[in-house]
Amino acid sequence: MYVISEDQIDYILADIAAQGVTDEHLQNNILDHVCCLLENSAEPILDFEASYRKHIESFYKNNLKEIEVEANLLINFKHYYLMKKFMLLSGMIGAGILLLGNLFKFMHWPGAAILLLTGITLLALIFIPIMFYLKIKENQSVAEKIFLSVGLILASAFCLSVLFKLLHWPGANLLGNISLFGAILVFSPLYLVYGFKSKDNRTNVLITTILIISAAGMLYSLIAIRISRTVQESSWMVVENNHKSNENFRSLCLNTLSKDSTQDGKEKYQNCLSFLQKSDSLKWHVIYTATGISGNTNYNSLMDVNPNDLIIGKLLPTDNSQVRELIQFEAGLNQIYGSSNQAFDIEWAKQNIFGLRISEIFIRINDIERDALLYALK
């Protein structure tokens, strides 16, 4: 059994204090533990300092000060570990739900919007705030607390910008710009200053900063990309010309049907009027989904919307109102076709409307209108 001398005890105590442990009671506790380990070592101790370093380094990950910080947290912040477990649980659940929501959106399955909303909300309002709150509690210096607070604001702003974008709420682009520019111009310089204090972590800090700036820059370039005005106008010129042509065709068909004074002719005319009203209602709903503008709107309002959302975006059955519009649409079709073999159901309507590019939906609805009116004229 190895016997520790008084000089060695003084050496251990001085080293513990030099490594940042200021609490006298904690210093003595660590001293007792180290002495017990050295005296009960299974291997013979030939070099005291080497053996001491080997044992003391097993107490921490980065430095001995961690023990005092954690002890203070346990004394002054009783729910630290409970909040840490809750943070990890909310983060895992939020990330899992978000991943599942993206899968549902990719597969065009119902419920994607709810899953995405739930996942982002958990990450933005629970996981990220708790994570930064615990980090702030763990760090004592004012500079570190400011750095972590900036990170909390920017991370929450980015998550909320995505959430606002999905819900078509105003302010989504503003939050996105704040988070991305803030990450490049504010967070990255603070992170460099904070990280370069430790010589051992300088390379990792520099690499992480480069990755943050690169990721934020590439993400912002994707958000900022807009389809050229020429492509936008040519795409909607096709839609507008199709709309005008369809309006002329509708007027001609309704004028022809109105001249039939028989009971069957009158019934066909009323059925066509009813169907066209329901078709218009579906079109207005598509415009509202794309622009957020309600009421008696028109195709011109679509020109003020980001063309990415209109030309590339797709309409998906993400809420009951869209499905209700489709049910009314197919009900109007069945009024015209009656008991013929061309009777429709809601699944047919979904397959023919949802999943198309938004700029193509109007052309598709107009094609269906023309086919129905031609059938009524037979």
C-alpha positions as CSV (number, residue, x, y, z in Angstrom):
1,M,0.0,0.0,0.0
2,Y,1.4,3.4,-1.0
3,V,1.7,6.1,1.7
4,I,1.2,9.7,0.7
5,S,3.5,12.2,2.4
6,E,2.5,15.7,3.7
7,D,4.4,17.4,0.9
8,Q,2.5,15.3,-1.7
9,I,-0.8,16.3,-0.1
10,D,0.1,19.9,-0.3
11,Y,1.1,19.5,-3.9
12,I,-2.3,17.9,-4.8
13,L,-4.2,20.6,-3.0
14,A,-2.3,23.4,-4.7
15,D,-2.8,21.8,-8.1
16,I,-6.6,21.4,-7.5
17,A,-6.8,25.1,-6.6
18,A,-4.6,26.0,-9.6
19,Q,-7.1,24.2,-11.9
20,G,-9.9,26.5,-10.9
21,V,-11.6,24.8,-8.0
22,T,-12.2,27.6,-5.4
23,D,-14.6,26.0,-3.0
24,E,-12.6,24.8,0.0
25,H,-15.0,22.0,0.9
26,L,-15.0,20.7,-2.6
27,Q,-11.2,20.9,-2.7
28,N,-10.9,18.7,0.3
29,N,-13.4,16.2,-1.1
30,I,-11.4,15.9,-4.3
31,L,-8.2,15.6,-2.3
32,D,-9.7,12.7,-0.3
33,H,-10.8,10.9,-3.4
34,V,-7.4,11.3,-5.1
35,C,-5.5,10.1,-2.0
36,C,-7.7,7.1,-1.7
37,L,-7.2,6.2,-5.3
38,L,-3.4,6.6,-5.0
39,E,-3.1,4.7,-1.7
40,N,-5.2,1.8,-3.0
41,S,-3.7,1.6,-6.5
42,A,-3.3,-1.9,-7.7
43,E,-0.1,-1.0,-9.6
44,P,3.1,0.1,-7.7
45,I,3.6,3.9,-7.8
46,L,7.1,4.6,-9.0
47,D,6.4,8.1,-10.3
48,F,4.0,10.1,-8.0
49,E,3.3,13.0,-10.4
50,A,2.6,10.7,-13.4
51,S,0.3,8.5,-11.3
52,Y,-1.5,11.6,-9.9
53,R,-2.1,13.0,-13.3
54,K,-3.5,9.7,-14.5
55,H,-6.0,9.6,-11.7
56,I,-7.0,13.3,-11.6
57,E,-7.7,13.3,-15.4
58,S,-10.3,10.6,-14.9
59,F,-12.4,13.2,-12.9
60,Y,-13.2,15.5,-15.8
61,K,-13.5,15.8,-19.6
62,N,-11.9,19.2,-20.3
63,N,-10.8,20.6,-16.9
64,L,-11.3,20.1,-13.2
65,K,-13.4,23.3,-12.9
66,E,-16.3,21.3,-14.4
67,I,-16.8,19.5,-11.1
68,E,-17.3,22.8,-9.2
69,V,-19.7,24.1,-11.9
70,E,-21.7,21.0,-11.8
71,A,-21.8,21.0,-8.0
72,N,-23.0,24.6,-8.0
73,L,-25.7,23.7,-10.5
74,L,-26.9,20.8,-8.3
75,I,-27.0,23.1,-5.2
76,N,-28.5,26.2,-6.8
77,F,-30.5,24.7,-9.7
78,K,-32.3,21.6,-8.3
79,H,-34.2,20.7,-11.5
80,Y,-31.1,20.8,-13.7
81,Y,-31.0,17.1,-14.6
82,L,-34.8,16.9,-15.0
83,M,-34.8,19.8,-17.4
84,K,-31.8,18.3,-19.2
85,K,-33.8,15.0,-19.7
86,F,-36.8,17.0,-20.8
87,M,-34.7,18.9,-23.3
88,L,-33.3,15.7,-24.8
89,L,-36.7,14.1,-25.0
90,S,-38.3,17.1,-26.6
91,G,-35.4,17.4,-29.1
92,M,-35.6,13.7,-30.1
93,I,-39.4,13.7,-30.4
94,G,-39.4,17.1,-32.3
95,A,-36.7,15.9,-34.8
96,G,-38.5,12.6,-35.3
97,I,-41.9,14.2,-35.9
98,L,-40.2,16.7,-38.3
99,L,-38.6,13.9,-40.3
100,L,-41.9,12.0,-40.4
101,G,-43.7,15.1,-41.6
102,N,-41.2,15.6,-44.4
103,L,-41.7,12.0,-45.4
104,F,-45.5,12.5,-45.4
105,K,-45.1,15.6,-47.5
106,F,-42.8,13.9,-50.0
107,M,-45.3,11.0,-50.3
108,H,-48.3,13.4,-50.5
109,W,-50.0,11.7,-47.5
110,P,-52.5,13.5,-45.3
111,G,-51.3,14.9,-42.0
112,A,-48.0,16.2,-43.3
113,A,-48.8,19.8,-42.3
114,I,-49.7,18.9,-38.7
115,L,-46.6,16.8,-38.3
116,L,-44.3,19.6,-39.6
117,L,-46.1,22.1,-37.4
118,T,-45.7,20.0,-34.3
119,G,-42.1,19.1,-35.0
120,I,-41.0,22.7,-35.6
121,T,-42.9,24.0,-32.6
122,L,-41.3,21.5,-30.3
123,L,-37.8,22.4,-31.6
124,A,-38.4,26.2,-31.7
125,L,-40.3,26.7,-28.5
126,I,-39.1,23.9,-26.2
127,F,-35.9,22.2,-27.2
128,I,-33.8,25.3,-28.3
129,P,-34.9,27.6,-25.4
130,I,-34.2,25.0,-22.8
131,M,-30.9,24.0,-24.3
132,F,-29.6,27.6,-24.3
133,Y,-31.1,28.2,-20.9
134,L,-29.1,25.3,-19.4
135,K,-26.0,26.5,-21.3
136,I,-26.3,30.0,-19.8
137,K,-26.7,28.5,-16.4
138,E,-23.5,26.4,-16.9
139,N,-21.5,29.5,-17.9
140,Q,-20.7,32.3,-15.4
141,S,-19.1,35.0,-17.5
142,V,-21.3,37.8,-19.0
143,A,-19.6,37.5,-22.4
144,E,-20.5,33.8,-22.7
145,K,-24.1,34.5,-21.6
146,I,-24.4,37.2,-24.3
147,F,-23.0,34.9,-26.9
148,L,-25.5,32.1,-25.9
149,S,-28.4,34.5,-25.8
150,V,-27.6,35.7,-29.4
151,G,-27.5,32.0,-30.5
152,L,-30.9,31.4,-28.8
153,I,-32.6,34.3,-30.6
154,L,-31.2,33.4,-34.0
155,A,-32.0,29.7,-33.8
156,S,-35.5,30.4,-32.6
157,A,-36.0,33.0,-35.3
158,F,-34.9,30.5,-38.0
159,C,-37.3,27.8,-36.8
160,L,-40.2,30.3,-36.5
161,S,-39.5,31.6,-40.0
162,V,-40.0,28.1,-41.4
163,L,-43.1,27.7,-39.2
164,F,-44.5,31.1,-40.4
165,K,-43.8,30.1,-44.0
166,L,-45.7,26.9,-43.7
167,L,-48.7,28.7,-42.1
168,H,-48.6,31.6,-44.6
169,W,-48.2,34.1,-41.8
170,P,-46.7,37.5,-42.4
171,G,-43.1,38.0,-41.3
172,A,-41.6,34.7,-42.4
173,N,-39.1,36.3,-44.8
174,L,-38.1,38.9,-42.2
175,L,-37.4,36.3,-39.5
176,G,-35.5,34.2,-42.1
177,N,-33.3,37.2,-43.1
178,I,-32.7,38.1,-39.4
179,S,-31.6,34.5,-38.5
180,L,-29.4,34.0,-41.6
181,F,-27.7,37.4,-41.6
182,G,-27.4,37.3,-37.9
183,A,-25.6,33.9,-38.1
184,I,-23.1,35.3,-40.6
185,L,-22.6,38.8,-39.2
186,V,-23.1,38.5,-35.5
187,F,-23.0,34.9,-34.2
188,S,-20.0,33.7,-36.2
189,P,-17.7,36.6,-35.0
190,L,-18.8,36.1,-31.4
191,Y,-18.2,32.4,-31.7
192,L,-14.7,33.0,-33.1
193,V,-13.9,35.4,-30.2
194,Y,-15.3,33.0,-27.6
195,G,-13.7,29.9,-29.1
196,F,-10.3,31.3,-29.7
197,K,-9.8,31.7,-26.0
198,S,-8.9,28.1,-25.8
199,K,-5.8,27.2,-27.8
200,D,-6.8,23.5,-28.0
201,N,-10.1,24.3,-29.8
202,R,-9.0,26.9,-32.3
203,T,-9.0,24.6,-35.3
204,N,-12.4,23.1,-34.4
205,V,-13.8,26.6,-33.8
206,L,-12.5,27.9,-37.2
207,I,-13.9,24.8,-39.0
208,T,-17.3,25.2,-37.3
209,T,-17.4,28.9,-38.2
210,I,-16.7,28.2,-41.8
211,L,-19.4,25.5,-41.9
212,I,-21.9,27.9,-40.2
213,I,-21.2,30.7,-42.7
214,S,-21.2,28.4,-45.7
215,A,-24.5,26.7,-44.6
216,A,-26.2,30.0,-43.9
217,G,-25.0,31.5,-47.2
218,M,-26.1,28.5,-49.3
219,L,-29.5,28.4,-47.5
220,Y,-30.0,32.1,-48.1
221,S,-29.0,31.7,-51.8
222,L,-31.8,29.1,-52.2
223,I,-34.3,31.4,-50.5
224,A,-33.3,34.4,-52.5
225,I,-33.4,32.6,-55.9
226,R,-36.4,33.8,-58.0
227,I,-37.4,32.6,-61.4
228,S,-36.7,35.2,-64.0
229,R,-39.5,37.6,-65.0
230,T,-39.5,36.2,-68.5
231,V,-40.2,32.6,-67.2
232,Q,-42.8,33.9,-64.8
233,E,-44.7,36.0,-67.4
234,S,-44.5,33.2,-70.1
235,S,-45.9,30.6,-67.6
236,W,-48.8,32.8,-66.6
237,M,-49.4,34.1,-70.1
238,V,-50.3,30.5,-70.9
239,V,-52.7,30.4,-67.9
240,E,-54.2,33.8,-68.8
241,N,-54.8,32.9,-72.4
242,N,-56.3,29.5,-71.4
243,H,-58.6,31.4,-68.9
244,K,-59.8,33.8,-71.6
245,S,-60.4,31.1,-74.1
246,N,-62.3,29.1,-71.5
247,E,-64.4,32.0,-70.5
248,N,-65.5,32.5,-74.2
249,F,-66.2,28.7,-74.5
250,R,-68.3,28.8,-71.3
251,S,-70.4,31.8,-72.5
252,L,-71.0,30.1,-75.9
253,C,-72.1,26.8,-74.2
254,L,-74.4,28.5,-71.7
255,N,-75.9,30.6,-74.4
256,T,-76.7,27.5,-76.4
257,L,-78.1,25.6,-73.5
258,S,-80.3,28.5,-72.4
259,K,-82.1,28.4,-75.8
260,D,-83.4,24.9,-75.1
261,S,-86.8,25.5,-73.5
262,T,-87.6,21.8,-72.8
263,Q,-87.6,20.5,-69.3
264,D,-84.4,18.5,-70.0
265,G,-82.7,21.5,-71.5
266,K,-83.6,23.7,-68.5
267,E,-82.3,21.1,-66.1
268,K,-79.0,20.8,-68.1
269,Y,-78.6,24.5,-68.0
270,Q,-79.1,24.8,-64.3
271,N,-76.8,21.9,-63.6
272,C,-74.1,23.5,-65.7
273,L,-74.5,26.9,-63.9
274,S,-74.3,25.1,-60.6
275,F,-71.1,23.2,-61.7
276,L,-69.4,26.3,-63.0
277,Q,-70.1,28.1,-59.7
278,K,-68.5,25.2,-57.8
279,S,-65.6,25.2,-60.3
280,D,-65.0,28.9,-59.7
281,S,-65.1,28.3,-56.0
282,L,-62.4,25.7,-56.3
283,K,-60.3,28.1,-58.4
284,W,-60.7,30.9,-55.8
285,H,-59.6,28.5,-53.1
286,V,-56.4,27.7,-55.1
287,I,-55.7,31.4,-55.4
288,Y,-56.3,31.9,-51.7
289,T,-54.0,29.0,-50.9
290,A,-51.3,30.5,-53.0
291,T,-51.6,34.2,-52.1
292,G,-53.5,34.3,-48.7
293,I,-55.9,36.8,-50.4
294,S,-59.6,36.0,-49.8
295,G,-62.7,37.4,-51.5
296,N,-63.5,38.0,-55.1
297,T,-60.0,37.9,-56.4
298,N,-58.6,37.1,-59.9
299,Y,-55.7,35.7,-61.8
300,N,-53.8,39.1,-61.8
301,S,-53.3,38.9,-58.0
302,L,-51.1,35.8,-58.6
303,M,-48.6,37.9,-60.4
304,D,-47.6,39.6,-57.1
305,V,-46.7,36.3,-55.5
306,N,-43.3,34.8,-55.4
307,P,-43.2,32.8,-58.7
308,N,-41.4,29.9,-56.9
309,D,-44.5,29.3,-54.9
310,L,-46.8,29.3,-57.9
311,I,-44.8,27.7,-60.7
312,I,-42.8,25.2,-58.7
313,G,-45.1,24.8,-55.7
314,K,-47.8,22.1,-55.6
315,L,-51.2,22.1,-54.1
316,L,-51.6,19.3,-51.5
317,P,-54.7,18.2,-49.6
318,T,-53.4,19.5,-46.3
319,D,-56.6,20.7,-44.8
320,N,-60.3,19.9,-44.8
321,S,-61.3,23.0,-46.7
322,Q,-59.4,21.9,-49.8
323,V,-61.1,18.5,-49.6
324,R,-64.5,20.1,-49.2
325,E,-64.0,22.2,-52.3
326,L,-63.1,19.1,-54.3
327,I,-66.2,17.2,-53.0
328,Q,-68.4,20.1,-54.2
329,F,-66.5,20.1,-57.5
330,E,-67.1,16.4,-58.2
331,A,-70.7,16.7,-57.0
332,G,-71.3,19.3,-59.7
333,L,-69.7,17.0,-62.3
334,N,-71.9,14.1,-61.3
335,Q,-75.0,16.4,-61.7
336,I,-74.0,16.9,-65.4
337,Y,-72.9,13.3,-66.1
338,G,-75.7,11.7,-64.1
339,S,-75.7,7.9,-64.1
340,S,-73.4,7.6,-67.1
341,N,-70.1,5.7,-67.0
342,Q,-68.3,9.0,-66.5
343,A,-69.5,9.5,-62.9
344,F,-66.7,10.7,-60.6
345,D,-65.7,10.4,-56.9
346,I,-63.5,12.4,-54.6
347,E,-60.5,10.1,-55.2
348,W,-60.6,10.8,-58.9
349,A,-60.7,14.6,-58.1
350,K,-57.7,14.3,-55.8
351,Q,-55.7,12.4,-58.4
352,N,-56.5,15.0,-61.1
353,I,-56.0,18.2,-59.1
354,F,-53.7,17.7,-56.1
355,G,-50.0,17.1,-56.8
356,L,-50.0,19.4,-59.9
357,R,-48.0,22.6,-60.1
358,I,-50.3,25.4,-59.0
359,S,-49.9,27.2,-62.4
360,E,-51.1,23.9,-64.1
361,I,-54.2,23.4,-61.9
362,F,-56.2,26.1,-63.5
363,I,-55.6,24.7,-67.0
364,R,-56.6,21.2,-65.7
365,I,-59.8,22.5,-64.2
366,N,-60.6,24.4,-67.4
367,D,-60.1,21.2,-69.4
368,I,-62.5,19.3,-67.1
369,E,-65.0,22.2,-67.5
370,R,-64.9,22.0,-71.3
371,D,-65.4,18.2,-71.3
372,A,-68.4,18.5,-69.0
373,L,-70.0,21.3,-71.0
374,L,-69.5,19.4,-74.3
375,Y,-71.2,16.4,-72.7
376,A,-74.1,18.5,-71.6
377,L,-74.5,19.8,-75.2
378,K,-74.9,16.3,-76.7
